[in-house]
Amino acid sequence: MSDSKQPTKEQVREYMVRRQRARKPPPDPREVRRQLGWDLTEMQRKSSR
């Protein structure tokens, strides 16, 4: 079973506030994962195969 750690609701809300203030187009989904720390879980999944 995968033991992925997702960001808290507060972390996601803070991220969204920062994105809105930046007034830029949304980043690539890979960049969002990297900024939220999800890329680490993706790398862990790949290495455990």
Secondary structure as GFF3:
##gff-version 3
##sequence-region A 1 49
A	DSSP	alpha_helix	9	22	.	.	.	ID=ss1
A	DSSP	alpha_helix	29	36	.	.	.	ID=ss2
A	DSSP	alpha_helix	38	47	.	.	.	ID=ss3
###
